Amino acid sequence: MDGAAPRGLGEIGLTNFAPYLMNRIMGRYNAGFREELAGLGLTTPKARALAVLSVVEAPLVGELAVYTVTEQSTLSRALDQLQAEALIRREADASDSRAVRIVITDAGRAVFADLWPHMHDAQERMFRGIPAAERQAFTATLQKMLVNIRKHEI
């Protein structure tokens, strides 16, 4: 910055303020996706947990909360439900018996296999009409932004 006072939001405009745009996009994405999840018998926290567990092997509960961007209390309730449905299991950490790792079961992987096409289609709708190069550049920018603001190393 050149030392001048930052321009006000009224000068910039909401549609040029990235956090506003990101919130609008994710709010709309989540609202539309919740309807699809309900049809699959899932909630957003349960779907996020299954998605992460399909690619991250046996994270600690706290790590899973970070990956799923879910409050730990909300995640805990979702994990209770997923465990009751035999879609995940909790295991004591090998090096710290007080720590709990979350493992997706074969049944959980099957539910995620049904969920994935919905997630993929929702992302494709968001990127409709956007060329592949722009999409890749946007994703790379988001990854850099996440590094800039993250509080956790994951």
N, C-alpha and C positions, 0 to 999 in steps of 0.2 A: 504494500500500500504506500502511497506517496505522502502520507502524513495529513492529508485533507480529511475532514470529517466524512464518515460514510454517508452515502446517499440514503434517504429514507425509503421505507417500504412503498410509500405512495409514489415516489419517483421511479423506483425499480418496477413496481407492479407485481401483483401476486403471480402472474403467469411467467415471470422471469425470476422468481425466487425458488430455487431448487428444492428446499425442504418442503415448501407448500406443494409443489408438483409431486414430489415423492409420496407425501401423505395422501394426496388425492388419488394417485394411481393405486397405491396399496389398499386404501380404503375401498375403492371400487372393486379391485381384484378380490379382496377378502370377502366382500359382500356377495359377489357372484359365485365365488367358490364355495362359500358356506352352504348354499342351496344344493350344490352338487354333492358335497360331503354328507349332508343330511340324508340324501338319497342312498348313500353307501353305509349309513349307520355310524358315521364318524363325526367328531367335532374337530375344530381347527387344531387344538392342542394335540389330540390323538393322531391326527393326520400328520402334523409336523413331526411328532415323535417317531412315527413309523417311517417317514421319509428319511429322517436323519439316521435312524437305526439301520436302514437298508444300505447305507454307505459308510457309516462310522461304526467300527466294531467295539461293542461293549463299553460305551462311555460311562463315566461316573455321572450320577444324577445332576450335579452342578454343571458339568460340561454339557450335558444334554439340554439343560435350561438355557445355556448360552447359545448353543446351536439352534434351538427351536425358537429363540427370542420369546420365551414364555416365563412368567413369574414362577418361581419354584413351587409355591403352594398350588397354583393352577396345574402345573405339570404333575405334581404329586397325585392330584385327584385323577388326572388323565391316565397316569401310569397304573393307579389302582384299578381303573376300569379296564385298561388293556390287559392287565394281569388276570383279572377275573374272566376275561374273554379268551385267555390263553394265547394272546398275541405277543406278549413279552414275558420275560421272567427276570427277577432280581437275583443277583449273585453277589456274595461278599467278595470284596477286592482281595486278591491273593496276598498283597503286601500290607493291607490295613483292613482288618476284619470289621472295623466300624464304617468303612466306606462301602457304598453299594454301586455296583455296575448294572447297567440295563442291557439285556440281550434280547434281540428279536427272535421269535420262534419261527418254525416253518409255516405255521398258520398265519403269523404276522406278515411274513414275506408274501404269502398268497394274497392277503388283504391288500398289501402295498402294490402287488402286481395289478390288482383291479383298480387301485387308486391312481397309479402312475399315468395312464392315458389321459385322465381328467386333468392332472397337473400339467402334463405336456401340452394338451390342447389349450388350457388357460394361458400358458405362456405364449403359445403361437398366436393366439388372438391379440395379446398385448403387442406383439411385434408385427402384426399384419401390415403390409405395405412398407416395411422398413428393410432396406437392403442388408444383406449379410454383413458387409463391411461396417456399416453403421451400427448394426447390432453387436458385433464383436468389439468395436471401439467403445460403445456404451457400457458393455459388460466389463471391459478392462478398466474404464473410468470408475465404475461402481466398486470394483475390487480395490482400487487405490484409495477411494474415499473411505471404505471400511477400515483399511489400515490406518488412515489418518484419525479416525474417531474411536477406534476400538479400545476397550478397557481390558480385554482378555487376549491371550495369545492364540486363541483358536478362532 
